């Protein structure tokens, strides 16, 4: 559970890079799983973050971790992972996470202030890891649930796996999971299937 003070503190310190797995509904047509219907409409709207009632659905125990900015971001806080540009793939996240246990998760990148579309050219270092731990400490300071960090893509997962022992010391019970990156060549429908498989694994562990 995130209260207003904690939310504001996180926004002030990390809002430039981070966001939450919550998106506004499309204005053209509702998202649907059956029949499958996706939309890019309204993906960049973040006005709902001003509504304090939204705090109840935020889940700091889950973190979706990307690698870096693929494009120059909006300067407005909480807009990462909410890119409305036509070439962006963020709409897949909205479709895949809707009505799952990961809706409301915290989202951030491992490497900050790095704009690079080619992930092969991005190399996380120890400073990036130290910054991430500081961010996670701030995120979980009032949370009693074990932390689950979901690496978006292979590169982030490989890097985090090398730090697993240290993460478990810093955050007892911390688990690392892997999810294909939403910008990969995968349809929204296939991506939702991957998310549901991941949610099953998490549920089995937490039961």
Residue frames as a rotation matrix with the C-alpha (Angstrom) as fourth column:
UNK 1
0.581 0.814 0.000 0.00
0.814 -0.581 0.000 0.00
0.000 0.000 -1.000 0.00
UNK 2
-0.584 -0.730 0.355 1.28
0.742 -0.658 -0.130 3.43
0.329 0.187 0.926 -0.94
UNK 3
0.283 0.673 -0.684 0.09
0.807 -0.553 -0.210 6.51
-0.519 -0.492 -0.699 0.94
UNK 4
0.924 0.197 0.327 0.04
0.358 -0.744 -0.565 10.03
0.132 0.639 -0.758 -0.47
UNK 5
0.703 -0.708 -0.061 3.26
-0.549 -0.596 0.585 11.11
-0.451 -0.378 -0.809 1.23
UNK 6
-0.020 -0.715 0.699 5.17
0.095 0.695 0.713 8.06
-0.995 0.081 0.054 0.02
UNK 7
0.452 0.286 0.845 3.79
0.836 0.195 -0.514 8.47
-0.311 0.938 -0.151 -3.50
UNK 8
0.995 -0.071 0.064 4.89
-0.048 -0.953 -0.301 12.12
0.082 0.296 -0.952 -3.63
UNK 9
0.414 -0.894 0.169 8.32
-0.507 -0.073 0.859 11.20
-0.756 -0.441 -0.484 -2.26
UNK 10
-0.015 -0.370 0.929 8.78
0.533 0.783 0.320 8.57
-0.846 0.500 0.185 -4.96
UNK 11
0.731 0.357 0.581 7.61
0.681 -0.341 -0.648 10.98
-0.033 0.869 -0.493 -7.64
UNK 12
0.905 -0.405 -0.132 10.02
-0.380 -0.908 0.177 13.70
-0.191 -0.110 -0.975 -6.52
UNK 13
0.130 -0.941 0.312 12.99
-0.550 0.194 0.813 11.33
-0.825 -0.277 -0.492 -6.44
UNK 14
-0.663 -0.430 0.613 12.29
0.096 0.763 0.639 8.88
-0.742 0.483 -0.465 -9.27
UNK 15
0.320 0.947 0.028 9.31
0.173 -0.029 -0.984 10.12
-0.931 0.320 -0.174 -11.28
UNK 16
0.150 -0.354 -0.923 11.57
-0.847 -0.528 0.064 11.17
-0.510 0.772 -0.379 -14.15
UNK 17
-0.701 -0.563 -0.438 12.47
-0.706 0.636 0.313 7.54
0.102 0.528 -0.843 -14.87
UNK 18
-0.957 0.260 0.127 9.69
0.185 0.886 -0.425 5.51
-0.223 -0.383 -0.896 -13.31
UNK 19
-0.421 0.907 0.007 5.96
-0.792 -0.371 0.485 4.96
0.442 0.199 0.874 -13.49
UNK 20
-0.500 0.385 0.776 3.26
-0.457 0.643 -0.614 2.50
-0.735 -0.662 -0.146 -12.48
UNK 21
-0.986 0.153 0.073 1.56
0.154 0.625 0.765 -0.25
0.072 0.765 -0.640 -14.45
UNK 22
-0.080 0.970 -0.228 -1.70
0.621 -0.130 -0.773 1.65
-0.780 -0.204 -0.592 -14.64
UNK 23
-0.963 -0.186 0.196 -3.04
0.266 -0.521 0.811 3.23
-0.049 0.833 0.551 -17.81
UNK 24
-0.433 0.844 -0.316 -6.10
-0.603 -0.532 -0.594 5.20
-0.670 -0.066 0.740 -18.77
UNK 25
-0.013 0.529 0.849 -8.80
0.468 0.753 -0.462 3.41
-0.884 0.391 -0.257 -20.72
UNK 26
-0.876 -0.243 0.416 -8.92
0.474 -0.281 0.835 4.01
-0.086 0.929 0.361 -24.47
UNK 27
-0.476 0.723 -0.500 -11.48
-0.293 -0.667 -0.686 6.55
-0.829 -0.180 0.529 -25.57
UNK 28
-0.545 0.247 -0.801 -12.15
-0.832 -0.036 0.554 4.93
0.109 0.968 0.225 -28.94
UNK 29
0.435 0.654 -0.618 -13.16
-0.468 0.751 0.466 1.42
0.769 0.087 0.633 -27.80
UNK 30
0.595 -0.196 0.779 -12.68
-0.755 0.198 0.626 -0.68
-0.277 -0.960 -0.031 -24.65
UNK 31
-0.504 -0.808 -0.306 -9.86
-0.838 0.543 -0.053 -3.21
0.209 0.230 -0.950 -24.48
UNK 32
0.607 0.743 0.281 -11.09
-0.775 0.632 0.004 -6.77
-0.175 -0.221 0.960 -24.73
UNK 33
-0.494 -0.756 0.429 -9.53
-0.637 0.651 0.413 -10.20
-0.592 -0.069 -0.803 -24.38
UNK 34
-0.843 0.295 0.449 -12.41
0.468 0.814 0.344 -12.08
-0.265 0.500 -0.825 -25.99
UNK 35
0.781 -0.435 0.448 -12.77
0.606 0.353 -0.713 -11.06
0.152 0.828 0.540 -28.71
UNK 36
-0.100 -0.914 -0.392 -9.20
0.906 -0.247 0.345 -9.68
-0.412 -0.321 0.853 -28.75
UNK 37
0.647 0.266 0.714 -9.18
0.574 -0.787 -0.226 -5.92
0.502 0.556 -0.662 -29.10
UNK 38
-0.119 -0.764 -0.635 -6.21
0.929 -0.311 0.201 -3.64
-0.351 -0.566 0.746 -28.43
UNK 39
0.798 0.342 0.497 -5.75
0.501 -0.834 -0.231 0.09
0.335 0.433 -0.837 -28.81
UNK 40
-0.381 -0.923 -0.047 -3.03
0.858 -0.334 -0.390 2.74
0.344 -0.188 0.920 -28.66
UNK 41
0.108 0.536 0.837 -5.58
0.188 -0.838 0.513 5.41
0.976 0.102 -0.191 -27.88
UNK 42
0.728 0.276 0.628 -5.03
-0.419 -0.546 0.726 7.42
0.543 -0.791 -0.282 -24.69
UNK 43
0.586 -0.541 -0.604 -1.91
0.637 0.768 -0.070 5.44
0.502 -0.343 0.794 -23.76
UNK 44
-0.423 -0.867 0.264 -0.05
0.542 -0.475 -0.693 8.62
0.726 -0.151 0.671 -22.81
UNK 45
0.283 0.603 0.746 -2.65
-0.311 -0.677 0.666 10.01
0.907 -0.421 -0.004 -20.42
UNK 46
-0.491 -0.459 -0.740 -1.46
0.568 0.475 -0.672 10.13
0.660 -0.751 0.027 -16.81
UNK 47
-0.362 0.405 0.839 -4.03
-0.490 -0.849 0.199 12.54
0.793 -0.339 0.506 -15.33
UNK 48
0.612 0.688 -0.390 -5.44
-0.072 0.540 0.839 9.72
0.788 -0.485 0.380 -13.19
UNK 49
-0.177 -0.749 -0.639 -2.28
0.735 0.331 -0.592 9.80
0.655 -0.574 0.491 -11.05
UNK 50
-0.751 -0.030 0.659 -3.67
-0.258 -0.906 -0.336 13.02
0.607 -0.423 0.673 -9.56
UNK 51
0.337 0.938 0.082 -6.59
-0.590 0.143 0.794 11.03
0.733 -0.316 0.602 -8.13
UNK 52
-0.412 -0.573 0.709 -5.67
-0.906 0.177 -0.384 9.83
0.095 -0.801 -0.592 -4.64
UNK 53
0.514 0.666 0.541 -8.11
-0.697 0.692 -0.190 6.92
-0.501 -0.280 0.819 -4.92
UNK 54
0.728 -0.300 -0.617 -5.69
-0.415 0.523 -0.744 5.36
0.546 0.798 0.256 -7.40
UNK 55
-0.189 -0.878 0.439 -3.14
-0.927 0.013 -0.374 4.82
0.323 -0.478 -0.817 -4.63
UNK 56
0.231 0.376 0.897 -5.07
-0.760 0.646 -0.075 1.79
-0.608 -0.665 0.435 -3.41
UNK 57
0.975 0.197 0.104 -4.28
-0.091 0.778 -0.621 -0.21
-0.203 0.596 0.777 -6.56
UNK 58
0.407 -0.897 -0.169 -0.52
-0.730 -0.208 -0.651 0.45
0.549 0.389 -0.740 -6.59
UNK 59
0.999 -0.048 -0.023 1.62
0.053 0.884 0.464 -2.57
-0.002 -0.465 0.886 -5.71
UNK 60
0.501 -0.864 0.042 5.19
-0.858 -0.502 -0.107 -1.75
0.114 0.018 -0.993 -4.64
UNK 61
0.249 -0.403 0.881 5.93
-0.396 0.788 0.472 -5.43
-0.884 -0.466 0.037 -4.05
UNK 62
0.457 -0.081 0.886 6.12
0.736 0.594 -0.325 -5.95
-0.499 0.801 0.331 -7.83
UNK 63
0.187 -0.483 -0.856 8.69
-0.365 -0.843 0.396 -4.18
-0.912 0.238 -0.333 -10.00
UNK 64
0.791 0.011 0.612 8.85
0.557 0.402 -0.727 -4.35
-0.254 0.915 0.312 -13.78
UNK 65
0.299 -0.812 -0.501 12.42
-0.052 -0.538 0.841 -3.46
-0.953 -0.225 -0.203 -14.71
UNK 66
0.979 -0.017 0.205 13.39
0.205 0.014 -0.979 -2.32
0.013 1.000 0.017 -18.18
UNK 67
0.195 -0.979 0.064 16.90
0.981 0.195 -0.010 -1.59
-0.002 0.065 0.998 -19.41
UNK 68
-0.704 -0.460 -0.541 16.88
0.425 -0.883 0.199 2.05
-0.569 -0.090 0.817 -20.50
UNK 69
0.246 0.729 -0.638 14.98
-0.242 -0.591 -0.769 4.72
-0.938 0.344 0.031 -22.42
UNK 70
-0.092 -0.240 0.966 14.66
0.828 0.520 0.208 3.69
-0.553 0.820 0.151 -26.05
UNK 71
0.015 0.132 0.991 13.59
0.738 -0.670 0.078 7.19
0.675 0.730 -0.108 -27.06
UNK 72
-0.887 -0.325 0.328 13.89
0.077 -0.804 -0.589 10.66
0.456 -0.497 0.738 -25.59
UNK 73
-0.437 0.753 -0.493 11.28
0.895 0.418 -0.154 10.76
0.090 -0.508 -0.856 -22.84
UNK 74
0.372 0.646 0.666 8.64
0.306 -0.763 0.569 13.26
0.876 -0.008 -0.482 -21.91
UNK 75
-0.651 -0.682 0.333 9.86
-0.058 -0.393 -0.918 15.53
0.757 -0.617 0.216 -19.08
UNK 76
0.136 0.787 0.602 6.58
-0.846 -0.224 0.484 15.03
0.516 -0.575 0.635 -17.18
UNK 77
-0.687 -0.422 0.592 6.88
-0.705 0.583 -0.404 12.64
-0.175 -0.695 -0.698 -14.23
UNK 78
-0.247 0.507 0.826 5.44
-0.202 0.806 -0.556 9.12
-0.948 -0.304 -0.097 -14.44
UNK 79
0.530 0.501 -0.684 5.33
-0.739 -0.124 -0.663 9.17
-0.417 0.856 0.305 -18.27
UNK 80
-0.632 -0.730 -0.261 7.90
-0.773 0.569 0.281 6.41
-0.056 0.379 -0.924 -18.78
UNK 81
-0.928 0.264 0.261 6.17
0.280 0.960 0.023 3.29
-0.245 0.094 -0.965 -20.18
UNK 82
0.126 0.981 -0.147 3.27
0.556 -0.192 -0.809 5.53
-0.822 0.020 -0.569 -21.27
UNK 83
-0.718 -0.559 -0.415 4.62
-0.031 -0.570 0.821 6.63
-0.695 0.602 0.392 -24.64
UNK 84
0.302 0.953 0.019 1.88
0.033 0.010 -0.999 7.75
-0.953 0.303 -0.028 -27.07
UNK 85
-0.236 -0.438 -0.868 4.14
-0.821 -0.388 0.419 7.97
-0.520 0.811 -0.268 -30.12
UNK 86
0.617 0.630 -0.472 2.99
-0.787 0.485 -0.381 5.76
-0.011 0.606 0.795 -33.03
UNK 87
0.117 -0.664 -0.738 6.20
-0.480 0.613 -0.628 3.73
0.870 0.427 -0.247 -33.06
UNK 88
-0.566 -0.351 0.746 6.04
-0.817 0.117 -0.564 2.98
0.111 -0.929 -0.353 -29.32
UNK 89
-0.405 0.339 -0.849 4.94
-0.062 0.916 0.396 -0.45
0.912 0.213 -0.351 -28.07
UNK 90
-0.940 -0.041 0.340 3.77
-0.332 -0.139 -0.933 0.57
0.085 -0.989 0.117 -24.60
UNK 91
-0.070 0.997 -0.034 0.17
-0.983 -0.063 0.173 -0.25
0.170 0.046 0.984 -25.49
UNK 92
-0.012 0.001 -1.000 1.11
-0.174 0.985 0.003 -3.94
0.985 0.174 -0.012 -25.33
UNK 93
-0.917 -0.358 -0.174 1.81
0.121 0.165 -0.979 -3.53
0.379 -0.919 -0.108 -21.63
UNK 94
-0.590 0.767 0.253 -1.63
-0.786 -0.473 -0.398 -2.06
-0.186 -0.434 0.882 -20.99
UNK 95
0.238 0.714 -0.659 -3.32
-0.821 0.510 0.256 -4.87
0.519 0.480 0.707 -22.88
UNK 96
-0.125 -0.389 -0.913 -1.21
-0.017 0.921 -0.390 -7.64
0.992 -0.033 -0.121 -21.32
UNK 97
-0.910 -0.379 -0.169 -1.32
0.166 0.042 -0.985 -6.46
0.380 -0.925 0.024 -17.69
UNK 98
-0.428 0.814 0.392 -4.96
-0.781 -0.552 0.293 -5.41
0.455 -0.181 0.872 -17.46
UNK 99
0.584 0.776 0.237 -6.85
-0.763 0.426 0.487 -7.37
0.277 -0.465 0.841 -14.77
UNK 100
0.376 -0.528 -0.761 -3.74
0.347 0.842 -0.413 -9.31
0.859 -0.109 0.500 -13.68
UNK 101
0.726 -0.130 -0.675 -1.90
0.676 -0.041 0.736 -9.20
-0.123 -0.991 0.059 -10.37
UNK 102
-0.335 -0.942 -0.007 0.77
0.911 -0.326 0.254 -7.04
-0.241 0.079 0.967 -12.03
UNK 103
0.142 0.459 0.877 -1.62
0.524 -0.787 0.327 -4.17
0.840 0.413 -0.352 -12.75
UNK 104
0.950 0.165 0.265 -0.41
-0.102 -0.638 0.763 -1.45
0.295 -0.752 -0.590 -10.40
UNK 105
0.530 -0.827 -0.189 3.21
0.830 0.461 0.312 -2.66
-0.171 -0.322 0.931 -10.28
UNK 106
0.552 -0.494 -0.672 6.07
-0.220 -0.864 0.454 -0.17
-0.804 -0.103 -0.586 -10.08
UNK 107
0.758 -0.290 0.584 8.02
0.651 0.388 -0.653 0.30
-0.037 0.875 0.483 -13.31
UNK 108
0.679 -0.604 -0.416 11.51
-0.427 -0.787 0.445 1.66
-0.596 -0.125 -0.793 -13.83
UNK 109
0.828 -0.483 -0.284 14.71
-0.127 0.332 -0.935 1.22
0.546 0.810 0.214 -15.84
UNK 110
0.669 -0.668 -0.326 18.04
0.723 0.484 0.493 -0.20
-0.172 -0.565 0.807 -14.74
UNK 111
-0.494 -0.860 0.127 20.16
0.858 -0.458 0.234 2.33
-0.143 0.224 0.964 -16.64
UNK 112
0.466 0.692 -0.552 19.01
0.633 -0.696 -0.338 5.90
-0.618 -0.192 -0.763 -16.12
UNK 113
0.505 -0.181 -0.844 19.50
-0.326 -0.945 0.008 8.91
-0.799 0.271 -0.537 -18.40
UNK 114
-0.694 -0.703 0.156 20.48
-0.156 0.358 0.920 6.74
-0.703 0.614 -0.358 -21.35
UNK 115
0.454 0.822 -0.343 18.59
-0.530 -0.060 -0.846 7.11
-0.716 0.566 0.409 -24.63
UNK 116
-0.652 -0.682 -0.332 19.47
-0.707 0.389 0.590 4.18
-0.273 0.620 -0.736 -26.89
UNK 117
0.397 0.866 -0.305 17.20
-0.915 0.350 -0.198 2.11
-0.065 0.358 0.932 -29.11
UNK 118
0.313 -0.398 -0.862 19.81
-0.309 0.816 -0.489 -0.63
0.898 0.420 0.133 -29.57
UNK 119
0.925 0.122 0.360 19.93
-0.379 0.209 0.901 -2.57
0.035 -0.970 0.240 -26.29
UNK 120
0.719 -0.691 -0.074 23.19
0.663 0.713 -0.228 -4.18
0.210 0.115 0.971 -27.40
UNK 121
-0.056 -0.747 0.662 24.93
0.347 -0.636 -0.689 -0.85
0.936 0.191 0.295 -26.93
UNK 122
0.418 0.290 0.861 23.72
-0.658 -0.557 0.507 -0.41
0.627 -0.778 -0.042 -23.34
UNK 123
-0.123 -0.568 -0.813 25.97
0.307 0.758 -0.576 -1.82
0.944 -0.320 0.081 -20.61
UNK 124
0.858 0.464 0.222 24.75
-0.085 -0.297 0.951 -1.67
0.507 -0.835 -0.215 -17.01
UNK 125
-0.245 -0.967 -0.063 27.45
0.031 0.058 -0.998 -0.98
0.969 -0.246 0.016 -14.44
UNK 126
-0.478 -0.015 -0.878 27.85
0.815 0.366 -0.449 -0.99
0.328 -0.931 -0.163 -10.66
UNK 127
-0.980 0.143 -0.138 26.68
-0.080 -0.919 -0.385 2.61
-0.182 -0.366 0.912 -10.36
UNK 128
-0.431 0.868 -0.247 23.44
-0.589 -0.064 0.806 1.67
0.684 0.493 0.538 -12.09
UNK 129
-0.118 0.358 -0.926 22.96
0.435 0.857 0.276 -1.18
0.893 -0.371 -0.257 -9.66
UNK 130
-0.787 -0.213 -0.579 23.64
0.616 -0.293 -0.731 0.99
-0.014 -0.932 0.362 -6.61
UNK 131
-0.864 0.502 -0.025 21.10
-0.502 -0.858 0.113 3.52
0.035 0.111 0.993 -7.87
UNK 132
-0.217 0.803 -0.555 18.56
-0.289 0.491 0.822 0.77
0.933 0.338 0.126 -8.44
UNK 133
-0.356 0.049 -0.933 18.96
0.747 0.615 -0.253 -0.55
0.561 -0.787 -0.255 -4.91
UNK 134
-0.962 0.004 -0.272 18.46
0.163 -0.791 -0.590 2.95
-0.217 -0.612 0.760 -3.52
UNK 135
-0.600 0.782 -0.169 15.28
-0.696 -0.406 0.592 3.26
0.394 0.473 0.788 -5.56
UNK 136
-0.104 0.559 -0.822 13.99
0.082 0.829 0.553 -0.13
0.991 -0.010 -0.132 -4.42
UNK 137
-0.711 -0.204 -0.673 14.79
0.674 0.077 -0.735 0.72
0.202 -0.976 0.083 -0.80
UNK 138
-0.918 0.382 -0.109 12.72
-0.339 -0.897 -0.283 3.86
-0.206 -0.222 0.953 -1.07
UNK 139
-0.395 0.793 -0.464 9.92
-0.592 0.166 0.788 1.99
0.702 0.586 0.404 -2.83
UNK 140
0.067 0.402 -0.913 9.65
0.218 0.887 0.406 -0.80
0.974 -0.227 -0.028 -0.26
UNK 141
-0.800 -0.523 0.292 10.34
-0.143 -0.307 -0.941 1.11
0.582 -0.795 0.171 2.96
UNK 142
-0.492 0.697 0.522 6.70
-0.826 -0.185 -0.532 0.76
-0.274 -0.693 0.667 4.07
UNK 143
0.364 0.612 -0.702 5.96
-0.815 0.574 0.078 -2.54
0.451 0.543 0.708 2.38
UNK 144
0.021 -0.317 0.948 6.07
-0.817 0.541 0.199 -5.81
-0.576 -0.779 -0.247 4.31
UNK 145
0.879 0.368 0.305 5.56
-0.133 0.801 -0.584 -8.11
-0.459 0.472 0.753 1.34
UNK 146
-0.018 -0.919 0.393 8.54
0.420 0.350 0.837 -9.83
-0.907 0.180 0.380 -0.35
UNK 147
0.115 -0.050 -0.992 9.78
-0.655 -0.755 -0.037 -8.05
-0.747 0.654 -0.120 -3.45
UNK 148
0.273 -0.047 0.961 9.43
0.635 0.759 -0.144 -9.60
-0.723 0.649 0.237 -6.90
UNK 149
-0.077 -0.385 -0.920 11.54
-0.509 -0.778 0.368 -7.98
-0.857 0.496 -0.136 -9.62
UNK 150
0.558 0.359 0.748 10.48
0.450 0.627 -0.636 -8.84
-0.697 0.692 0.189 -13.15
UNK 151
-0.439 -0.817 -0.374 13.24
-0.029 -0.403 0.915 -8.32
-0.898 0.413 0.153 -15.69
UNK 152
0.730 0.659 -0.180 11.95
-0.150 -0.103 -0.983 -7.14
-0.667 0.745 0.024 -19.04
UNK 153
0.778 -0.429 -0.459 14.15
-0.494 0.034 -0.869 -8.90
0.388 0.903 -0.185 -21.56
UNK 154
0.764 -0.485 -0.426 17.16
0.495 0.864 -0.094 -11.17
0.413 -0.138 0.900 -21.42
UNK 155
-0.102 -0.907 0.410 19.85
0.273 -0.421 -0.865 -8.53
0.957 0.024 0.290 -20.84
UNK 156
-0.010 0.180 0.984 18.27
-0.807 -0.582 0.099 -7.21
0.590 -0.793 0.151 -17.65
UNK 157
0.906 0.418 0.065 17.60
-0.381 0.741 0.553 -10.74
0.183 -0.526 0.831 -16.43
UNK 158
0.494 -0.805 -0.328 21.19
0.558 0.584 -0.590 -11.88
0.667 0.109 0.737 -16.98
UNK 159
-0.338 -0.645 0.685 22.53
-0.123 -0.691 -0.712 -8.82
0.933 -0.325 0.154 -15.14
UNK 160
0.218 0.505 0.835 20.13
-0.887 -0.254 0.385 -9.17
0.407 -0.825 0.393 -12.19
UNK 161
0.901 0.129 -0.415 20.80
-0.026 0.969 0.245 -12.89
0.434 -0.210 0.876 -11.88
UNK 162
-0.021 -0.987 -0.157 24.43
0.470 0.129 -0.873 -12.07
0.882 -0.093 0.462 -11.13
UNK 163
-0.667 -0.181 0.723 23.23
-0.402 -0.730 -0.553 -9.81
0.627 -0.660 0.414 -8.31
UNK 164
0.223 0.909 -0.352 20.63
-0.115 0.383 0.917 -12.19
0.968 -0.164 0.190 -6.91
UNK 165
0.003 -0.278 -0.961 22.54
0.860 0.490 -0.139 -13.07
0.509 -0.826 0.240 -3.74
UNK 166
-0.924 -0.376 -0.071 23.08
0.366 -0.812 -0.455 -9.42
0.113 -0.446 0.888 -2.92
UNK 167
-0.493 0.819 0.293 19.46
-0.459 -0.532 0.712 -8.55
0.739 0.217 0.638 -3.67
UNK 168
0.298 0.614 -0.731 18.28
0.297 0.668 0.682 -11.29
0.907 -0.421 0.016 -1.33
UNK 169
-0.431 -0.513 -0.742 20.45
0.881 -0.063 -0.468 -9.84
0.193 -0.856 0.479 1.44
UNK 170
-0.992 0.036 0.118 19.10
-0.043 -0.997 -0.064 -6.33
0.116 -0.069 0.991 0.86
UNK 171
-0.238 0.971 -0.011 15.52
-0.958 -0.232 0.170 -7.46
0.163 0.051 0.985 0.34
UNK 172
-0.814 -0.135 0.565 14.82
-0.346 0.894 -0.285 -10.75
-0.466 -0.427 -0.775 2.16
UNK 173
-0.097 0.792 0.603 12.62
0.319 0.598 -0.735 -13.05
-0.943 0.121 -0.311 0.13
UNK 174
0.110 0.102 -0.989 13.30
-0.716 -0.682 -0.150 -11.13
-0.689 0.724 -0.002 -3.08
UNK 175
0.119 -0.017 0.993 12.69
0.503 0.863 -0.045 -13.11
-0.856 0.505 0.111 -6.26
UNK 176
-0.480 -0.302 -0.823 13.75
-0.571 -0.605 0.555 -12.40
-0.666 0.737 0.118 -9.83
UNK 177
0.246 0.605 0.757 11.47
0.421 0.637 -0.646 -13.32
-0.873 0.478 -0.098 -12.71
UNK 178
-0.830 -0.527 -0.181 11.87
0.028 -0.365 0.931 -12.85
-0.557 0.768 0.318 -16.45
UNK 179
0.373 0.913 0.162 9.38
0.375 0.011 -0.927 -11.56
-0.848 0.407 -0.339 -18.99
UNK 180
-0.206 -0.409 0.889 10.00
0.978 -0.048 0.205 -11.01
-0.042 0.911 0.410 -22.68
UNK 181
-0.772 -0.113 -0.625 10.33
0.182 -0.982 -0.046 -7.31
-0.609 -0.149 0.779 -23.47
UNK 182
0.199 0.980 0.008 7.16
0.371 -0.068 -0.926 -5.75
-0.907 0.187 -0.377 -24.80
UNK 183
0.314 -0.145 -0.938 9.06
-0.727 -0.673 -0.139 -4.20
-0.611 0.726 -0.317 -27.73
UNK 184
-0.698 -0.547 0.461 10.01
-0.169 0.753 0.636 -7.65
-0.695 0.366 -0.618 -29.00
UNK 185
-0.650 0.460 -0.605 8.36
-0.677 0.013 0.736 -9.07
0.346 0.888 0.303 -32.11
UNK 186
-0.856 0.470 -0.214 5.37
0.516 0.766 -0.383 -10.45
-0.016 -0.438 -0.899 -30.27
UNK 187
-0.339 0.815 0.470 1.71
0.195 -0.428 0.883 -9.64
0.920 0.391 -0.014 -30.71
UNK 188
-0.444 0.256 0.858 -0.29
-0.807 -0.532 -0.259 -8.11
0.390 -0.807 0.443 -27.86
UNK 189
0.652 0.755 -0.068 -2.30
-0.673 0.618 0.407 -11.32
0.349 -0.220 0.911 -27.61
UNK 190
0.434 -0.596 -0.675 0.83
0.347 0.803 -0.485 -13.49
0.832 -0.023 0.555 -27.36
UNK 191
-0.562 -0.688 0.459 2.32
-0.120 -0.481 -0.868 -11.04
0.818 -0.544 0.188 -24.87
UNK 192
0.058 0.674 0.737 -0.72
-0.948 -0.194 0.252 -11.31
0.313 -0.713 0.627 -22.64
UNK 193
0.824 0.189 -0.534 -0.31
-0.121 0.980 0.160 -15.08
0.553 -0.067 0.830 -22.69
UNK 194
-0.111 -0.956 -0.271 3.28
0.391 0.209 -0.896 -14.67
0.913 -0.206 0.351 -21.48
UNK 195
-0.547 -0.028 0.837 2.14
-0.596 -0.688 -0.413 -12.33
0.588 -0.725 0.360 -18.71
UNK 196
0.511 0.823 0.249 -0.54
-0.792 0.338 0.508 -14.78
0.333 -0.457 0.825 -17.57
UNK 197
0.566 -0.423 -0.707 2.04
0.305 0.905 -0.297 -17.58
0.766 -0.047 0.641 -17.41
UNK 198
-0.539 -0.803 0.256 4.26
0.112 -0.369 -0.923 -15.34
0.835 -0.469 0.289 -15.30
UNK 199
-0.212 0.545 0.811 1.38
-0.865 -0.490 0.103 -14.47
0.454 -0.680 0.576 -12.99
UNK 200
0.784 0.471 -0.403 0.68
-0.292 0.854 0.430 -18.17
0.547 -0.220 0.808 -12.48
UNK 201
0.053 -0.865 -0.498 4.30
0.517 0.451 -0.728 -18.76
0.854 -0.219 0.471 -11.46
UNK 202
-0.684 -0.286 0.671 4.13
-0.307 -0.722 -0.620 -15.85
0.662 -0.631 0.406 -9.01
UNK 203
0.233 0.876 0.422 0.81
-0.862 -0.015 0.506 -17.04
0.449 -0.482 0.752 -7.58
UNK 204
0.685 -0.030 -0.728 2.17
0.127 0.989 0.079 -20.56
0.717 -0.147 0.681 -7.07
UNK 205
-0.381 -0.910 -0.165 5.17
0.434 -0.018 -0.901 -19.19
0.817 -0.415 0.401 -5.21
UNK 206
-0.695 0.115 0.710 3.06
-0.509 -0.776 -0.373 -16.89
0.508 -0.621 0.598 -3.03
UNK 207
0.361 0.921 -0.148 0.47
-0.555 0.340 0.759 -19.53
0.749 -0.192 0.634 -2.15
